[in-house]
Amino acid sequence: MTLHDAIARPNLRLSPSGLASSSDVIEVMAPAGSGSAEAGSGSSGEVRVFRLDQPIVITIDGPAGTGKSTVAHRLARRLGLDILDTGSMYRTAAAIAIDNTIDLEHHKRLLEIVRAAHMTFNWKAQPPEIMAFGKSYARRIREPDVTAVVSQYAGIRELRDLMVGMQREIAKDHPRIVSEGRDQGSVVFPQAQVKIYLDASADVRARRRCEQLKREQNVETDVNKLRTEIEARDANDKARPFGALTCPKDATVVDTSELDLDQVIDKLYDIVREKARV
């Protein structure tokens, strides 16, 4: 039984001998003598450095187009944790505003209807689906009109305050979680045990977005136009006076420009294991 096998099967755990035993606990192991404070005194076996049955918050931040959502979902699944896609929450708020003809300036009305929507996630779906007014918004939030304005709605201070509170409440109900967004490690969960910041060049992100649109929607898009839009969104996200896109001081930066998806997942998994030794 390998470490990967144990993680793929949440009802198993690795014992010091490397064998699996029945449990609802997954233990991530590191070789003895690896530098861990728990490594013991020269034992040739393995020692536990991290228990996934205990509360753990892993944050993944970064600009648009770095693959945060896909990476976060894959990493959470590999570690046996829940996933919080905060971007989908802001997209849902923007979709609600569009569908109810609420202008950006009408903050009070926007907050009223977002609260009334009882935004939540269907945790039984894989990945979890964002819900509002008792129905799924998973498809609606990916439509072009929402994408075009979500950054503007996300810049509303009152809405961000509401969302931050909602995200922290979700983490109370799901205390073992990977949370991805733009301000997760800096604002929402500043005490997170592991913070990761994904990055990639604007050229690479534009190319990936073009490929995604072609693959998922059969839409041909001008890569230069997309790059300009991405650069403008980066500038807007970083310029916010609150909830701005920023790299937390204690985050590990991972540039994904030259990495494929599997390589990114492996790298982040290794980071989680290394951080867990501290």
C-alpha atoms as a printed R data frame, in Angstrom:
    type eleno elety resid chain resno       x      y       z
1   ATOM     1    CA   MET     A     1   0.000  0.000   0.000
2   ATOM     2    CA   THR     A     2   1.527  3.299  -1.074
3   ATOM     3    CA   LEU     A     3   0.938  6.801   0.254
4   ATOM     4    CA   HIS     A     4  -0.989  7.644  -2.908
5   ATOM     5    CA   ASP     A     5  -3.237  4.616  -2.396
6   ATOM     6    CA   ALA     A     6  -4.062  5.645   1.152
7   ATOM     7    CA   ILE     A     7  -4.963  9.175   0.126
8   ATOM     8    CA   ALA     A     8  -7.195  7.893  -2.641
9   ATOM     9    CA   ARG     A     9  -9.072  5.787  -0.089
10  ATOM    10    CA   PRO     A    10 -10.189  7.980   2.868
11  ATOM    11    CA   ASN     A    11 -11.123  5.001   5.054
12  ATOM    12    CA   LEU     A    12  -7.525  3.816   5.210
13  ATOM    13    CA   ARG     A    13  -4.398  5.039   6.892
14  ATOM    14    CA   LEU     A    14  -0.731  4.265   6.710
15  ATOM    15    CA   SER     A    15   0.766  2.717   9.800
16  ATOM    16    CA   PRO     A    16   4.476  3.082  10.647
17  ATOM    17    CA   SER     A    17   5.060 -0.194   8.837
18  ATOM    18    CA   GLY     A    18   3.543  1.219   5.665
19  ATOM    19    CA   LEU     A    19   0.544 -1.087   5.840
20  ATOM    20    CA   ALA     A    20  -3.051  0.139   5.765
21  ATOM    21    CA   SER     A    21  -5.492 -0.233   8.618
22  ATOM    22    CA   SER     A    22  -9.192  0.633   8.835
23  ATOM    23    CA   SER     A    23  -9.837  4.179  10.079
24  ATOM    24    CA   ASP     A    24 -11.431  7.436   9.094
25  ATOM    25    CA   VAL     A    25  -8.058  9.108   9.490
26  ATOM    26    CA   ILE     A    26  -5.512  9.693   6.760
27  ATOM    27    CA   GLU     A    27  -1.963 10.200   7.939
28  ATOM    28    CA   VAL     A    28   0.683 11.755   5.722
29  ATOM    29    CA   MET     A    29   4.038 10.212   6.508
30  ATOM    30    CA   ALA     A    30   7.614 11.422   6.153
31  ATOM    31    CA   PRO     A    31  10.819  9.387   6.395
32  ATOM    32    CA   ALA     A    32  12.420  9.322   9.824
33  ATOM    33    CA   GLY     A    33  15.446 11.556  10.081
34  ATOM    34    CA   SER     A    34  14.006 13.991   7.522
35  ATOM    35    CA   GLY     A    35  14.463 16.946   9.801
36  ATOM    36    CA   SER     A    36  11.021 16.831  11.383
37  ATOM    37    CA   ALA     A    37  10.799 17.624  15.077
38  ATOM    38    CA   GLU     A    38   8.810 14.391  15.353
39  ATOM    39    CA   ALA     A    39  11.317 12.257  13.518
40  ATOM    40    CA   GLY     A    40  12.389 10.443  16.637
41  ATOM    41    CA   SER     A    41  15.864  9.221  17.531
42  ATOM    42    CA   GLY     A    42  17.173  7.353  14.552
43  ATOM    43    CA   SER     A    43  14.226  5.056  13.962
44  ATOM    44    CA   SER     A    44  14.316  3.447  10.540
45  ATOM    45    CA   GLY     A    45  10.510  3.543  10.228
46  ATOM    46    CA   GLU     A    46   8.180  6.376   9.267
47  ATOM    47    CA   VAL     A    47   6.642  8.998  11.536
48  ATOM    48    CA   ARG     A    48   3.389 10.880  11.337
49  ATOM    49    CA   VAL     A    49   3.827 14.584  10.608
50  ATOM    50    CA   PHE     A    50   0.321 15.581   9.598
51  ATOM    51    CA   ARG     A    51  -3.181 14.346  10.426
52  ATOM    52    CA   LEU     A    52  -5.975 15.196   8.028
53  ATOM    53    CA   ASP     A    53  -8.644 14.510  10.636
54  ATOM    54    CA   GLN     A    54  -7.563 17.714  12.381
55  ATOM    55    CA   PRO     A    55  -8.584 21.242  11.266
56  ATOM    56    CA   ILE     A    56  -6.444 22.435   8.360
57  ATOM    57    CA   VAL     A    57  -6.825 25.388   6.000
58  ATOM    58    CA   ILE     A    58  -4.795 25.521   2.801
59  ATOM    59    CA   THR     A    59  -5.147 28.725   0.790
60  ATOM    60    CA   ILE     A    60  -4.403 29.066  -2.918
61  ATOM    61    CA   ASP     A    61  -4.328 32.611  -4.268
62  ATOM    62    CA   GLY     A    62  -3.264 34.093  -7.569
63  ATOM    63    CA   PRO     A    63  -4.379 36.060 -10.622
64  ATOM    64    CA   ALA     A    64  -6.955 34.974 -13.187
65  ATOM    65    CA   GLY     A    65  -5.949 32.211 -15.551
66  ATOM    66    CA   THR     A    66  -3.361 30.444 -13.388
67  ATOM    67    CA   GLY     A    67  -5.585 27.397 -13.012
68  ATOM    68    CA   LYS     A    68  -6.348 27.967  -9.326
69  ATOM    69    CA   SER     A    69  -9.772 26.360  -9.430
70  ATOM    70    CA   THR     A    70  -8.706 23.180 -11.232
71  ATOM    71    CA   VAL     A    71  -5.555 22.863  -9.144
72  ATOM    72    CA   ALA     A    72  -7.395 23.471  -5.858
73  ATOM    73    CA   HIS     A    73 -10.025 20.849  -6.691
74  ATOM    74    CA   ARG     A    74  -7.419 18.263  -7.636
75  ATOM    75    CA   LEU     A    75  -5.252 18.970  -4.595
76  ATOM    76    CA   ALA     A    76  -8.217 18.819  -2.218
77  ATOM    77    CA   ARG     A    77  -9.315 15.511  -3.713
78  ATOM    78    CA   ARG     A    78  -5.815 14.073  -3.375
79  ATOM    79    CA   LEU     A    79  -5.584 15.153   0.274
80  ATOM    80    CA   GLY     A    80  -9.137 14.165   1.158
81  ATOM    81    CA   LEU     A    81 -10.147 17.748   2.022
82  ATOM    82    CA   ASP     A    82 -13.154 19.885   1.120
83  ATOM    83    CA   ILE     A    83 -12.816 22.633  -1.508
84  ATOM    84    CA   LEU     A    84 -14.025 26.228  -1.284
85  ATOM    85    CA   ASP     A    85 -14.176 28.019  -4.648
86  ATOM    86    CA   THR     A    86 -14.581 31.643  -3.529
87  ATOM    87    CA   GLY     A    87 -14.469 32.964  -7.068
88  ATOM    88    CA   SER     A    88 -17.749 31.210  -7.793
89  ATOM    89    CA   MET     A    89 -19.323 33.140  -4.909
90  ATOM    90    CA   TYR     A    90 -18.409 36.509  -6.423
91  ATOM    91    CA   ARG     A    91 -19.516 35.295  -9.841
92  ATOM    92    CA   THR     A    92 -22.866 34.267  -8.383
93  ATOM    93    CA   ALA     A    93 -23.308 37.700  -6.809
94  ATOM    94    CA   ALA     A    94 -22.534 39.295 -10.187
95  ATOM    95    CA   ALA     A    95 -24.986 36.966 -11.969
96  ATOM    96    CA   ILE     A    96 -27.693 37.812  -9.433
97  ATOM    97    CA   ALA     A    97 -27.053 41.519  -9.976
98  ATOM    98    CA   ILE     A    98 -27.260 41.150 -13.770
99  ATOM    99    CA   ASP     A    99 -30.397 39.020 -13.688
100 ATOM   100    CA   ASN     A   100 -32.123 41.493 -11.367
101 ATOM   101    CA   THR     A   101 -30.844 44.621 -13.152
102 ATOM   102    CA   ILE     A   102 -28.951 45.943 -10.139
103 ATOM   103    CA   ASP     A   103 -26.368 48.575 -11.052
104 ATOM   104    CA   LEU     A   104 -22.922 48.703  -9.483
105 ATOM   105    CA   GLU     A   105 -23.856 51.846  -7.550
106 ATOM   106    CA   HIS     A   106 -26.813 50.238  -5.779
107 ATOM   107    CA   HIS     A   107 -24.851 48.537  -3.021
108 ATOM   108    CA   LYS     A   108 -27.687 48.288  -0.502
109 ATOM   109    CA   ARG     A   109 -30.038 46.585  -2.963
110 ATOM   110    CA   LEU     A   110 -27.257 44.213  -4.056
111 ATOM   111    CA   LEU     A   111 -26.526 43.125  -0.495
112 ATOM   112    CA   GLU     A   112 -30.213 42.628   0.237
113 ATOM   113    CA   ILE     A   113 -30.760 40.288  -2.696
114 ATOM   114    CA   VAL     A   114 -27.486 38.392  -2.196
115 ATOM   115    CA   ARG     A   115 -28.465 37.724   1.416
116 ATOM   116    CA   ALA     A   116 -31.954 36.670   0.285
117 ATOM   117    CA   ALA     A   117 -30.395 34.247  -2.209
118 ATOM   118    CA   HIS     A   118 -29.036 32.104   0.671
119 ATOM   119    CA   MET     A   119 -25.897 31.333  -1.286
120 ATOM   120    CA   THR     A   120 -24.399 27.961  -0.406
121 ATOM   121    CA   PHE     A   121 -22.753 24.910  -1.961
122 ATOM   122    CA   ASN     A   122 -24.117 21.512  -2.815
123 ATOM   123    CA   TRP     A   123 -21.378 19.528  -1.086
124 ATOM   124    CA   LYS     A   124 -22.678 16.240  -2.469
125 ATOM   125    CA   ALA     A   125 -21.731 17.280  -6.014
126 ATOM   126    CA   GLN     A   126 -18.204 16.758  -7.288
127 ATOM   127    CA   PRO     A   127 -16.972 19.414  -7.495
128 ATOM   128    CA   PRO     A   128 -19.335 21.214  -5.070
129 ATOM   129    CA   GLU     A   129 -21.884 23.339  -6.959
130 ATOM   130    CA   ILE     A   130 -22.626 26.933  -6.020
131 ATOM   131    CA   MET     A   131 -26.317 27.368  -5.188
132 ATOM   132    CA   ALA     A   132 -28.551 30.447  -4.868
133 ATOM   133    CA   PHE     A   133 -32.330 30.724  -4.539
134 ATOM   134    CA   GLY     A   134 -32.314 26.940  -4.154
135 ATOM   135    CA   LYS     A   135 -30.901 26.223  -7.622
136 ATOM   136    CA   SER     A   136 -27.500 25.649  -9.167
137 ATOM   137    CA   TYR     A   137 -25.643 28.627 -10.622
138 ATOM   138    CA   ALA     A   138 -22.704 26.512 -11.792
139 ATOM   139    CA   ARG     A   139 -23.381 27.102 -15.503
140 ATOM   140    CA   ARG     A   140 -24.728 30.649 -15.250
141 ATOM   141    CA   ILE     A   141 -21.609 32.038 -13.604
142 ATOM   142    CA   ARG     A   142 -19.399 30.930 -16.515
143 ATOM   143    CA   GLU     A   143 -21.336 32.874 -19.124
144 ATOM   144    CA   PRO     A   144 -19.586 35.836 -20.829
145 ATOM   145    CA   ASP     A   145 -21.757 38.599 -19.352
146 ATOM   146    CA   VAL     A   146 -20.813 37.484 -15.836
147 ATOM   147    CA   THR     A   147 -17.117 37.133 -16.650
148 ATOM   148    CA   ALA     A   148 -17.089 40.651 -18.092
149 ATOM   149    CA   VAL     A   149 -18.254 42.354 -14.880
150 ATOM   150    CA   VAL     A   150 -17.390 40.075 -11.956
151 ATOM   151    CA   SER     A   151 -14.202 41.977 -11.116
152 ATOM   152    CA   GLN     A   152 -16.190 45.211 -10.796
153 ATOM   153    CA   TYR     A   153 -18.740 43.692  -8.434
154 ATOM   154    CA   ALA     A   154 -15.965 42.006  -6.468
155 ATOM   155    CA   GLY     A   155 -14.541 45.481  -5.863
156 ATOM   156    CA   ILE     A   156 -17.557 46.560  -3.785
157 ATOM   157    CA   ARG     A   157 -16.376 46.819  -0.185
158 ATOM   158    CA   GLU     A   158 -19.685 45.872   1.413
159 ATOM   159    CA   LEU     A   159 -20.010 42.801  -0.788
160 ATOM   160    CA   ARG     A   160 -16.482 41.666   0.023
161 ATOM   161    CA   ASP     A   161 -17.148 42.044   3.746
162 ATOM   162    CA   LEU     A   162 -20.269 39.904   3.365
163 ATOM   163    CA   MET     A   163 -18.409 37.267   1.365
164 ATOM   164    CA   VAL     A   164 -15.476 37.114   3.795
165 ATOM   165    CA   GLY     A   165 -17.900 36.434   6.626
166 ATOM   166    CA   MET     A   166 -19.668 33.738   4.606
167 ATOM   167    CA   GLN     A   167 -16.359 32.077   3.701
168 ATOM   168    CA   ARG     A   168 -15.243 31.976   7.329
169 ATOM   169    CA   GLU     A   169 -18.566 30.439   8.326
170 ATOM   170    CA   ILE     A   170 -18.149 27.780   5.645
171 ATOM   171    CA   ALA     A   171 -14.703 26.963   7.045
172 ATOM   172    CA   LYS     A   172 -16.252 26.469  10.499
173 ATOM   173    CA   ASP     A   173 -18.582 23.837   9.067
174 ATOM   174    CA   HIS     A   174 -15.821 22.373   6.869
175 ATOM   175    CA   PRO     A   175 -12.685 22.753   9.005
176 ATOM   176    CA   ARG     A   176 -10.472 20.684   6.686
177 ATOM   177    CA   ILE     A   177 -10.499 22.733   3.521
178 ATOM   178    CA   VAL     A   178  -8.596 24.045   0.510
179 ATOM   179    CA   SER     A   179  -9.782 27.592  -0.207
180 ATOM   180    CA   GLU     A   180  -8.906 29.325  -3.462
181 ATOM   181    CA   GLY     A   181  -9.308 32.923  -4.563
182 ATOM   182    CA   ARG     A   182  -7.403 36.200  -4.535
183 ATOM   183    CA   ASP     A   183  -7.363 37.192  -0.860
184 ATOM   184    CA   GLN     A   184  -7.673 33.896   0.974
185 ATOM   185    CA   GLY     A   185  -4.252 33.841   2.600
186 ATOM   186    CA   SER     A   186  -3.998 37.589   3.103
187 ATOM   187    CA   VAL     A   187  -7.498 38.524   4.332
188 ATOM   188    CA   VAL     A   188  -9.924 35.638   4.807
189 ATOM   189    CA   PHE     A   189  -7.654 33.054   6.451
190 ATOM   190    CA   PRO     A   190  -4.468 34.874   7.544
191 ATOM   191    CA   GLN     A   191  -3.724 32.058  10.021
192 ATOM   192    CA   ALA     A   192  -3.932 29.284   7.405
193 ATOM   193    CA   GLN     A   193  -1.399 26.513   7.994
194 ATOM   194    CA   VAL     A   194  -0.370 26.413   4.327
195 ATOM   195    CA   LYS     A   195  -0.485 29.332   1.877
196 ATOM   196    CA   ILE     A   196   0.267 28.990  -1.818
197 ATOM   197    CA   TYR     A   197   0.370 31.682  -4.490
198 ATOM   198    CA   LEU     A   198   0.024 30.493  -8.085
199 ATOM   199    CA   ASP     A   199   1.377 32.673 -10.869
200 ATOM   200    CA   ALA     A   200   2.025 32.526 -14.618
201 ATOM   201    CA   SER     A   201   2.844 34.994 -17.355
202 ATOM   202    CA   ALA     A   202  -0.013 36.872 -19.028
203 ATOM   203    CA   ASP     A   203   0.917 35.248 -22.356
204 ATOM   204    CA   VAL     A   204   0.600 31.755 -20.914
205 ATOM   205    CA   ARG     A   205  -2.674 32.540 -19.140
206 ATOM   206    CA   ALA     A   206  -4.169 34.003 -22.319
207 ATOM   207    CA   ARG     A   207  -3.171 30.943 -24.328
208 ATOM   208    CA   ARG     A   208  -4.634 28.589 -21.721
209 ATOM   209    CA   ARG     A   209  -7.886 30.543 -21.684
210 ATOM   210    CA   CYS     A   210  -8.124 30.353 -25.482
211 ATOM   211    CA   GLU     A   211  -7.607 26.604 -25.367
212 ATOM   212    CA   GLN     A   212 -10.221 26.246 -22.620
213 ATOM   213    CA   LEU     A   213 -12.837 28.223 -24.551
214 ATOM   214    CA   LYS     A   214 -12.187 26.150 -27.654
215 ATOM   215    CA   ARG     A   215 -12.300 22.865 -25.742
216 ATOM   216    CA   GLU     A   216 -15.321 23.561 -23.540
217 ATOM   217    CA   GLN     A   217 -17.436 25.931 -25.662
218 ATOM   218    CA   ASN     A   218 -16.002 25.527 -29.174
219 ATOM   219    CA   VAL     A   219 -15.376 29.286 -29.211
220 ATOM   220    CA   GLU     A   220 -12.498 30.794 -31.188
221 ATOM   221    CA   THR     A   221 -10.912 33.745 -29.354
222 ATOM   222    CA   ASP     A   222  -8.166 36.211 -30.213
223 ATOM   223    CA   VAL     A   223  -5.259 35.484 -27.851
224 ATOM   224    CA   ASN     A   224  -3.974 39.063 -27.991
225 ATOM   225    CA   LYS     A   225  -7.363 40.429 -26.955
226 ATOM   226    CA   LEU     A   226  -7.510 37.951 -24.106
227 ATOM   227    CA   ARG     A   227  -4.028 38.901 -22.930
228 ATOM   228    CA   THR     A   228  -5.036 42.573 -22.852
229 ATOM   229    CA   GLU     A   229  -8.148 41.714 -20.837
230 ATOM   230    CA   ILE     A   230  -6.117 39.597 -18.401
231 ATOM   231    CA   GLU     A   231  -3.568 42.368 -17.885
232 ATOM   232    CA   ALA     A   232  -6.358 44.881 -17.273
233 ATOM   233    CA   ARG     A   233  -8.010 42.562 -14.755
234 ATOM   234    CA   ASP     A   234  -4.691 42.012 -12.985
235 ATOM   235    CA   ALA     A   235  -4.227 45.761 -12.644
236 ATOM   236    CA   ASN     A   236  -7.769 46.195 -11.361
237 ATOM   237    CA   ASP     A   237  -7.504 43.326  -8.867
238 ATOM   238    CA   LYS     A   238  -4.186 44.584  -7.497
239 ATOM   239    CA   ALA     A   239  -5.347 48.203  -7.231
240 ATOM   240    CA   ARG     A   240  -8.310 47.558  -4.935
241 ATOM   241    CA   PRO     A   241  -8.018 49.435  -1.623
242 ATOM   242    CA   PHE     A   242  -9.363 46.302   0.135
243 ATOM   243    CA   GLY     A   243  -9.306 42.599  -0.688
244 ATOM   244    CA   ALA     A   244  -6.654 43.285  -3.320
245 ATOM   245    CA   LEU     A   245  -4.844 40.528  -5.156
246 ATOM   246    CA   THR     A   246  -1.595 40.182  -3.244
247 ATOM   247    CA   CYS     A   247   0.890 37.482  -2.420
248 ATOM   248    CA   PRO     A   248   0.863 36.780   1.338
249 ATOM   249    CA   LYS     A   249   4.286 37.274   2.899
250 ATOM   250    CA   ASP     A   250   4.359 33.714   4.186
251 ATOM   251    CA   ALA     A   251   3.053 32.088   1.000
252 ATOM   252    CA   THR     A   252   5.015 29.754  -1.242
253 ATOM   253    CA   VAL     A   253   5.036 31.102  -4.811
254 ATOM   254    CA   VAL     A   254   4.619 28.578  -7.623
255 ATOM   255    CA   ASP     A   255   5.021 29.755 -11.219
256 ATOM   256    CA   THR     A   256   2.990 27.401 -13.396
257 ATOM   257    CA   SER     A   257   4.085 28.847 -16.750
258 ATOM   258    CA   GLU     A   258   6.276 25.855 -17.632
259 ATOM   259    CA   LEU     A   259   4.377 23.182 -15.702
260 ATOM   260    CA   ASP     A   260   1.532 20.931 -16.759
261 ATOM   261    CA   LEU     A   261  -1.398 20.218 -14.448
262 ATOM   262    CA   ASP     A   262  -0.016 16.998 -12.971
263 ATOM   263    CA   GLN     A   263   3.331 18.674 -12.242
264 ATOM   264    CA   VAL     A   264   1.575 21.544 -10.450
265 ATOM   265    CA   ILE     A   265  -0.481 19.139  -8.317
266 ATOM   266    CA   ASP     A   266   2.625 17.141  -7.388
267 ATOM   267    CA   LYS     A   267   4.506 20.310  -6.470
268 ATOM   268    CA   LEU     A   268   1.698 21.627  -4.263
269 ATOM   269    CA   TYR     A   269   1.282 18.247  -2.607
270 ATOM   270    CA   ASP     A   270   4.980 18.265  -1.743
271 ATOM   271    CA   ILE     A   271   4.644 21.804  -0.350
272 ATOM   272    CA   VAL     A   272   1.799 20.722   1.930
273 ATOM   273    CA   ARG     A   273   3.846 17.809   3.252
274 ATOM   274    CA   GLU     A   274   6.887 20.019   3.831
275 ATOM   275    CA   LYS     A   275   4.885 22.736   5.599
276 ATOM   276    CA   ALA     A   276   3.260 20.130   7.806
277 ATOM   277    CA   ARG     A   277   6.649 19.291   9.305
278 ATOM   278    CA   VAL     A   278   6.996 22.737  10.877
